[in-house]
Amino acid sequence: MKILAICVGAAETLPGRKSRTGINKHAVSGGVMIDEEGLIGDAICNREHHGGRDQAVYVEGSLTLDWWAKELGRPLEPGTFGENLVIEGLDNCAVAVGDRFIAGNLVLEATSARIPCATFAAKMGDPKFVRRYTRAGRPGIYCRVVQGGTLAAGAVVTYVPYAGSPVTMPEMMATFGRQLSRQDRARYLAAPIHYKLRAMLEGDAGNL
């Protein structure tokens, strides 16, 4: 595997929207510094729902983007889905919480699946895209930065699967907003999931 593209965006307002967003990302050349908050120079506008230590970097796999290009009937430029990194040979469906991507000194760890929103639909120019993306079951991957570093396109990526019971990206999307069984809740909490989801599941303990 290797990094095919590194993408950053500036704060701007999409047509028909009032709030500013950094979802319009484009590929950059040269090295980019990545720290625990994400890519230096990348705009994150809505801090309540985006960014933060467990959503610092958004990853898309090239195999998933190839599937979407065929599905949409058009090529997808890097950054089309608002991703920060495109990793060659990666299928989003195969990624689980705790899987790691290592490139030089940089270490990323998957924490949660991308859940589509109205801003994403506006970016794609399709008010029904949230439903379409959800039905496809190929969500992008949010990662925390375990160790920061400088990254450039072409860097070799080592993929290290999580050693515990997997919680996959498609499963996270399918169970979003739903109450888990006792067994599934225990499996989720045993994995290094996003801290907000962990707090929610721990708060649900008395309801099971």
C-alpha positions as protocol buffer text, in pm:
chain_id: "A"
residue {
  index: 1
  type: MET
  ca { x: 0 y: 0 z: 0 }
}
residue {
  index: 2
  type: LYS
  ca { x: 100 y: 363 z: -44 }
}
residue {
  index: 3
  type: ILE
  ca { x: -42 y: 712 z: -11 }
}
residue {
  index: 4
  type: LEU
  ca { x: -199 y: 812 z: -342 }
}
residue {
  index: 5
  type: ALA
  ca { x: -308 y: 1161 z: -236 }
}
residue {
  index: 6
  type: ILE
  ca { x: -300 y: 1402 z: 57 }
}
residue {
  index: 7
  type: CYS
  ca { x: -587 y: 1651 z: 61 }
}
residue {
  index: 8
  type: VAL
  ca { x: -662 y: 1967 z: 255 }
}
residue {
  index: 9
  type: GLY
  ca { x: -940 y: 2224 z: 235 }
}
residue {
  index: 10
  type: ALA
  ca { x: -1010 y: 2589 z: 315 }
}
residue {
  index: 11
  type: ALA
  ca { x: -1315 y: 2722 z: 499 }
}
residue {
  index: 12
  type: GLU
  ca { x: -1591 y: 2815 z: 255 }
}
residue {
  index: 13
  type: THR
  ca { x: -1969 y: 2815 z: 213 }
}
residue {
  index: 14
  type: LEU
  ca { x: -2138 y: 2566 z: -18 }
}
residue {
  index: 15
  type: PRO
  ca { x: -2430 y: 2673 z: -241 }
}
residue {
  index: 16
  type: GLY
  ca { x: -2755 y: 2660 z: -46 }
}
residue {
  index: 17
  type: ARG
  ca { x: -2577 y: 2634 z: 290 }
}
residue {
  index: 18
  type: LYS
  ca { x: -2519 y: 2903 z: 553 }
}
residue {
  index: 19
  type: SER
  ca { x: -2241 y: 2755 z: 762 }
}
residue {
  index: 20
  type: ARG
  ca { x: -1880 y: 2736 z: 649 }
}
residue {
  index: 21
  type: THR
  ca { x: -1715 y: 2401 z: 586 }
}
residue {
  index: 22
  type: GLY
  ca { x: -1377 y: 2258 z: 496 }
}
residue {
  index: 23
  type: ILE
  ca { x: -1522 y: 1962 z: 302 }
}
residue {
  index: 24
  type: ASN
  ca { x: -1397 y: 2091 z: -36 }
}
residue {
  index: 25
  type: LYS
  ca { x: -1052 y: 1935 z: -28 }
}
residue {
  index: 26
  type: HIS
  ca { x: -787 y: 1915 z: -296 }
}
residue {
  index: 27
  type: ALA
  ca { x: -465 y: 1720 z: -337 }
}
residue {
  index: 28
  type: VAL
  ca { x: -142 y: 1894 z: -242 }
}
residue {
  index: 29
  type: SER
  ca { x: 217 y: 1822 z: -336 }
}
residue {
  index: 30
  type: GLY
  ca { x: 509 y: 1799 z: -99 }
}
residue {
  index: 31
  type: GLY
  ca { x: 516 y: 1697 z: 263 }
}
residue {
  index: 32
  type: VAL
  ca { x: 236 y: 1776 z: 509 }
}
residue {
  index: 33
  type: MET
  ca { x: 276 y: 1778 z: 886 }
}
residue {
  index: 34
  type: ILE
  ca { x: 20 y: 1575 z: 1079 }
}
residue {
  index: 35
  type: ASP
  ca { x: -24 y: 1613 z: 1454 }
}
residue {
  index: 36
  type: GLU
  ca { x: -288 y: 1491 z: 1700 }
}
residue {
  index: 37
  type: GLU
  ca { x: -540 y: 1741 z: 1560 }
}
residue {
  index: 38
  type: GLY
  ca { x: -489 y: 1637 z: 1198 }
}
residue {
  index: 39
  type: LEU
  ca { x: -325 y: 1785 z: 891 }
}
residue {
  index: 40
  type: ILE
  ca { x: -162 y: 2124 z: 945 }
}
residue {
  index: 41
  type: GLY
  ca { x: -337 y: 2376 z: 720 }
}
residue {
  index: 42
  type: ASP
  ca { x: -660 y: 2178 z: 680 }
}
residue {
  index: 43
  type: ALA
  ca { x: -975 y: 2372 z: 775 }
}
residue {
  index: 44
  type: ILE
  ca { x: -1212 y: 2215 z: 1028 }
}
residue {
  index: 45
  type: CYS
  ca { x: -1512 y: 2441 z: 1083 }
}
residue {
  index: 46
  type: ASN
  ca { x: -1773 y: 2252 z: 1286 }
}
residue {
  index: 47
  type: ARG
  ca { x: -1573 y: 2129 z: 1582 }
}
residue {
  index: 48
  type: GLU
  ca { x: -1880 y: 1979 z: 1747 }
}
residue {
  index: 49
  type: HIS
  ca { x: -1912 y: 1710 z: 1479 }
}
residue {
  index: 50
  type: HIS
  ca { x: -1580 y: 1716 z: 1295 }
}
residue {
  index: 51
  type: GLY
  ca { x: -1215 y: 1696 z: 1388 }
}
residue {
  index: 52
  type: GLY
  ca { x: -1081 y: 1637 z: 1736 }
}
residue {
  index: 53
  type: ARG
  ca { x: -840 y: 1376 z: 1860 }
}
residue {
  index: 54
  type: ASP
  ca { x: -1045 y: 1074 z: 1746 }
}
residue {
  index: 55
  type: GLN
  ca { x: -1147 y: 1222 z: 1409 }
}
residue {
  index: 56
  type: ALA
  ca { x: -816 y: 1386 z: 1329 }
}
residue {
  index: 57
  type: VAL
  ca { x: -764 y: 1225 z: 987 }
}
residue {
  index: 58
  type: TYR
  ca { x: -1024 y: 1102 z: 739 }
}
residue {
  index: 59
  type: VAL
  ca { x: -913 y: 814 z: 515 }
}
residue {
  index: 60
  type: GLU
  ca { x: -1060 y: 667 z: 197 }
}
residue {
  index: 61
  type: GLY
  ca { x: -936 y: 351 z: 26 }
}
residue {
  index: 62
  type: SER
  ca { x: -868 y: 359 z: -348 }
}
residue {
  index: 63
  type: LEU
  ca { x: -1072 y: 41 z: -403 }
}
residue {
  index: 64
  type: THR
  ca { x: -1374 y: 203 z: -240 }
}
residue {
  index: 65
  type: LEU
  ca { x: -1334 y: 522 z: -443 }
}
residue {
  index: 66
  type: ASP
  ca { x: -1302 y: 312 z: -759 }
}
residue {
  index: 67
  type: TRP
  ca { x: -1635 y: 146 z: -668 }
}
residue {
  index: 68
  type: TRP
  ca { x: -1797 y: 486 z: -621 }
}
residue {
  index: 69
  type: ALA
  ca { x: -1656 y: 616 z: -949 }
}
residue {
  index: 70
  type: LYS
  ca { x: -1823 y: 328 z: -1129 }
}
residue {
  index: 71
  type: GLU
  ca { x: -2143 y: 372 z: -927 }
}
residue {
  index: 72
  type: LEU
  ca { x: -2160 y: 745 z: -1002 }
}
residue {
  index: 73
  type: GLY
  ca { x: -2046 y: 709 z: -1361 }
}
residue {
  index: 74
  type: ARG
  ca { x: -1764 y: 961 z: -1337 }
}
residue {
  index: 75
  type: PRO
  ca { x: -1404 y: 980 z: -1216 }
}
residue {
  index: 76
  type: LEU
  ca { x: -1350 y: 1106 z: -862 }
}
residue {
  index: 77
  type: GLU
  ca { x: -1071 y: 1352 z: -803 }
}
residue {
  index: 78
  type: PRO
  ca { x: -883 y: 1317 z: -473 }
}
residue {
  index: 79
  type: GLY
  ca { x: -1074 y: 1500 z: -202 }
}
residue {
  index: 80
  type: THR
  ca { x: -1418 y: 1451 z: -362 }
}
residue {
  index: 81
  type: PHE
  ca { x: -1555 y: 1290 z: -45 }
}
residue {
  index: 82
  type: GLY
  ca { x: -1373 y: 1536 z: 179 }
}
residue {
  index: 83
  type: GLU
  ca { x: -1102 y: 1283 z: 260 }
}
residue {
  index: 84
  type: ASN
  ca { x: -756 y: 1375 z: 385 }
}
residue {
  index: 85
  type: LEU
  ca { x: -577 y: 1064 z: 263 }
}
residue {
  index: 86
  type: VAL
  ca { x: -632 y: 817 z: -19 }
}
residue {
  index: 87
  type: ILE
  ca { x: -457 y: 484 z: 40 }
}
residue {
  index: 88
  type: GLU
  ca { x: -384 y: 261 z: -257 }
}
residue {
  index: 89
  type: GLY
  ca { x: -527 y: -91 z: -248 }
}
residue {
  index: 90
  type: LEU
  ca { x: -745 y: -29 z: 58 }
}
residue {
  index: 91
  type: ASP
  ca { x: -1109 y: -142 z: 77 }
}
residue {
  index: 92
  type: ASN
  ca { x: -1299 y: 51 z: 344 }
}
residue {
  index: 93
  type: CYS
  ca { x: -1522 y: -251 z: 410 }
}
residue {
  index: 94
  type: ALA
  ca { x: -1224 y: -453 z: 534 }
}
residue {
  index: 95
  type: VAL
  ca { x: -1115 y: -196 z: 795 }
}
residue {
  index: 96
  type: ALA
  ca { x: -1200 y: -237 z: 1163 }
}
residue {
  index: 97
  type: VAL
  ca { x: -1161 y: -15 z: 1468 }
}
residue {
  index: 98
  type: GLY
  ca { x: -804 y: -41 z: 1597 }
}
residue {
  index: 99
  type: ASP
  ca { x: -650 y: -117 z: 1258 }
}
residue {
  index: 100
  type: ARG
  ca { x: -336 y: 91 z: 1210 }
}
residue {
  index: 101
  type: PHE
  ca { x: -179 y: 263 z: 912 }
}
residue {
  index: 102
  type: ILE
  ca { x: 194 y: 330 z: 950 }
}
residue {
  index: 103
  type: ALA
  ca { x: 390 y: 552 z: 712 }
}
residue {
  index: 104
  type: GLY
  ca { x: 737 y: 643 z: 830 }
}
residue {
  index: 105
  type: ASN
  ca { x: 700 y: 794 z: 1177 }
}
residue {
  index: 106
  type: LEU
  ca { x: 327 y: 853 z: 1133 }
}
residue {
  index: 107
  type: VAL
  ca { x: 89 y: 608 z: 1303 }
}
residue {
  index: 108
  type: LEU
  ca { x: -287 y: 633 z: 1249 }
}
residue {
  index: 109
  type: GLU
  ca { x: -549 y: 419 z: 1423 }
}
residue {
  index: 110
  type: ALA
  ca { x: -905 y: 369 z: 1296 }
}
residue {
  index: 111
  type: THR
  ca { x: -1168 y: 483 z: 1546 }
}
residue {
  index: 112
  type: SER
  ca { x: -1501 y: 514 z: 1369 }
}
residue {
  index: 113
  type: ALA
  ca { x: -1694 y: 514 z: 1043 }
}
residue {
  index: 114
  type: ARG
  ca { x: -1792 y: 827 z: 853 }
}
residue {
  index: 115
  type: ILE
  ca { x: -2164 y: 897 z: 898 }
}
residue {
  index: 116
  type: PRO
  ca { x: -2292 y: 1112 z: 609 }
}
residue {
  index: 117
  type: CYS
  ca { x: -2456 y: 1449 z: 673 }
}
residue {
  index: 118
  type: ALA
  ca { x: -2639 y: 1725 z: 486 }
}
residue {
  index: 119
  type: THR
  ca { x: -2311 y: 1905 z: 416 }
}
residue {
  index: 120
  type: PHE
  ca { x: -2182 y: 1596 z: 237 }
}
residue {
  index: 121
  type: ALA
  ca { x: -2502 y: 1578 z: 32 }
}
residue {
  index: 122
  type: ALA
  ca { x: -2461 y: 1944 z: -63 }
}
residue {
  index: 123
  type: LYS
  ca { x: -2100 y: 1879 z: -160 }
}
residue {
  index: 124
  type: MET
  ca { x: -2213 y: 1597 z: -389 }
}
residue {
  index: 125
  type: GLY
  ca { x: -2499 y: 1805 z: -531 }
}
residue {
  index: 126
  type: ASP
  ca { x: -2752 y: 1535 z: -443 }
}
residue {
  index: 127
  type: PRO
  ca { x: -3006 y: 1583 z: -159 }
}
residue {
  index: 128
  type: LYS
  ca { x: -3056 y: 1205 z: -149 }
}
residue {
  index: 129
  type: PHE
  ca { x: -2687 y: 1123 z: -124 }
}
residue {
  index: 130
  type: VAL
  ca { x: -2695 y: 1060 z: 253 }
}
residue {
  index: 131
  type: ARG
  ca { x: -2935 y: 771 z: 198 }
}
residue {
  index: 132
  type: ARG
  ca { x: -2741 y: 647 z: -105 }
}
residue {
  index: 133
  type: TYR
  ca { x: -2410 y: 654 z: 85 }
}
residue {
  index: 134
  type: THR
  ca { x: -2564 y: 475 z: 383 }
}
residue {
  index: 135
  type: ARG
  ca { x: -2719 y: 205 z: 168 }
}
residue {
  index: 136
  type: ALA
  ca { x: -2385 y: 145 z: -6 }
}
residue {
  index: 137
  type: GLY
  ca { x: -2233 y: 43 z: 328 }
}
residue {
  index: 138
  type: ARG
  ca { x: -1881 y: 155 z: 237 }
}
residue {
  index: 139
  type: PRO
  ca { x: -1812 y: 432 z: 488 }
}
residue {
  index: 140
  type: GLY
  ca { x: -1490 y: 626 z: 508 }
}
residue {
  index: 141
  type: ILE
  ca { x: -1258 y: 584 z: 803 }
}
residue {
  index: 142
  type: TYR
  ca { x: -1185 y: 831 z: 1083 }
}
residue {
  index: 143
  type: CYS
  ca { x: -850 y: 790 z: 1257 }
}
residue {
  index: 144
  type: ARG
  ca { x: -672 y: 920 z: 1563 }
}
residue {
  index: 145
  type: VAL
  ca { x: -305 y: 1010 z: 1537 }
}
residue {
  index: 146
  type: VAL
  ca { x: -107 y: 778 z: 1765 }
}
residue {
  index: 147
  type: GLN
  ca { x: 220 y: 934 z: 1651 }
}
residue {
  index: 148
  type: GLY
  ca { x: 255 y: 1242 z: 1434 }
}
residue {
  index: 149
  type: GLY
  ca { x: 490 y: 1298 z: 1146 }
}
residue {
  index: 150
  type: THR
  ca { x: 538 y: 1438 z: 799 }
}
residue {
  index: 151
  type: LEU
  ca { x: 365 y: 1265 z: 509 }
}
residue {
  index: 152
  type: ALA
  ca { x: 392 y: 1295 z: 131 }
}
residue {
  index: 153
  type: ALA
  ca { x: 215 y: 1126 z: -158 }
}
residue {
  index: 154
  type: GLY
  ca { x: 389 y: 805 z: -257 }
}
residue {
  index: 155
  type: ALA
  ca { x: 484 y: 710 z: 98 }
}
residue {
  index: 156
  type: VAL
  ca { x: 466 y: 338 z: 169 }
}
residue {
  index: 157
  type: VAL
  ca { x: 190 y: 239 z: 413 }
}
residue {
  index: 158
  type: THR
  ca { x: 205 y: -64 z: 641 }
}
residue {
  index: 159
  type: TYR
  ca { x: -138 y: -191 z: 739 }
}
residue {
  index: 160
  type: VAL
  ca { x: -160 y: -358 z: 1081 }
}
residue {
  index: 161
  type: PRO
  ca { x: -499 y: -520 z: 1163 }
}
residue {
  index: 162
  type: TYR
  ca { x: -639 y: -493 z: 1515 }
}
residue {
  index: 163
  type: ALA
  ca { x: -565 y: -805 z: 1719 }
}
residue {
  index: 164
  type: GLY
  ca { x: -898 y: -816 z: 1904 }
}
residue {
  index: 165
  type: SER
  ca { x: -1254 y: -895 z: 1793 }
}
residue {
  index: 166
  type: PRO
  ca { x: -1325 y: -671 z: 1494 }
}
residue {
  index: 167
  type: VAL
  ca { x: -1579 y: -390 z: 1476 }
}
residue {
  index: 168
  type: THR
  ca { x: -1583 y: -308 z: 1105 }
}
residue {
  index: 169
  type: MET
  ca { x: -1665 y: 21 z: 940 }
}
residue {
  index: 170
  type: PRO
  ca { x: -1980 y: -116 z: 768 }
}
residue {
  index: 171
  type: GLU
  ca { x: -2100 y: -256 z: 1101 }
}
residue {
  index: 172
  type: MET
  ca { x: -2046 y: 78 z: 1274 }
}
residue {
  index: 173
  type: MET
  ca { x: -2253 y: 252 z: 1009 }
}
residue {
  index: 174
  type: ALA
  ca { x: -2529 y: -11 z: 1023 }
}
residue {
  index: 175
  type: THR
  ca { x: -2559 y: 14 z: 1402 }
}
residue {
  index: 176
  type: PHE
  ca { x: -2534 y: 394 z: 1425 }
}
residue {
  index: 177
  type: GLY
  ca { x: -2804 y: 527 z: 1656 }
}
residue {
  index: 178
  type: ARG
  ca { x: -2928 y: 180 z: 1749 }
}
residue {
  index: 179
  type: GLN
  ca { x: -2908 y: 1 z: 2081 }
}
residue {
  index: 180
  type: LEU
  ca { x: -2657 y: -282 z: 2076 }
}
residue {
  index: 181
  type: SER
  ca { x: -2700 y: -623 z: 2230 }
}
residue {
  index: 182
  type: ARG
  ca { x: -2505 y: -688 z: 2549 }
}
residue {
  index: 183
  type: GLN
  ca { x: -2251 y: -896 z: 2355 }
}
residue {
  index: 184
  type: ASP
  ca { x: -2202 y: -637 z: 2079 }
}
residue {
  index: 185
  type: ARG
  ca { x: -2175 y: -356 z: 2331 }
}
residue {
  index: 186
  type: ALA
  ca { x: -1897 y: -545 z: 2513 }
}
residue {
  index: 187
  type: ARG
  ca { x: -1717 y: -605 z: 2182 }
}
residue {
  index: 188
  type: TYR
  ca { x: -1739 y: -237 z: 2087 }
}
residue {
  index: 189
  type: LEU
  ca { x: -1610 y: -125 z: 2426 }
}
residue {
  index: 190
  type: ALA
  ca { x: -1319 y: -371 z: 2407 }
}
residue {
  index: 191
  type: ALA
  ca { x: -1201 y: -199 z: 2087 }
}
residue {
  index: 192
  type: PRO
  ca { x: -1037 y: 148 z: 2075 }
}
residue {
  index: 193
  type: ILE
  ca { x: -1355 y: 318 z: 1948 }
}
residue {
  index: 194
  type: HIS
  ca { x: -1413 y: 694 z: 1922 }
}
residue {
  index: 195
  type: TYR
  ca { x: -1435 y: 847 z: 2269 }
}
residue {
  index: 196
  type: LYS
  ca { x: -1781 y: 995 z: 2207 }
}
residue {
  index: 197
  type: LEU
  ca { x: -1922 y: 656 z: 2111 }
}
residue {
  index: 198
  type: ARG
  ca { x: -1749 y: 500 z: 2411 }
}
residue {
  index: 199
  type: ALA
  ca { x: -1910 y: 753 z: 2646 }
}
residue {
  index: 200
  type: MET
  ca { x: -2251 y: 687 z: 2491 }
}
residue {
  index: 201
  type: LEU
  ca { x: -2219 y: 310 z: 2522 }
}
residue {
  index: 202
  type: GLU
  ca { x: -2092 y: 332 z: 2877 }
}
residue {
  index: 203
  type: GLY
  ca { x: -2389 y: 554 z: 2959 }
}
residue {
  index: 204
  type: ASP
  ca { x: -2625 y: 291 z: 2814 }
}
residue {
  index: 205
  type: ALA
  ca { x: -2492 y: 23 z: 3049 }
}
residue {
  index: 206
  type: GLY
  ca { x: -2782 y: 57 z: 3291 }
}
residue {
  index: 207
  type: ASN
  ca { x: -3037 y: 11 z: 3013 }
}
residue {
  index: 208
  type: LEU
  ca { x: -2922 y: -336 z: 2914 }
}
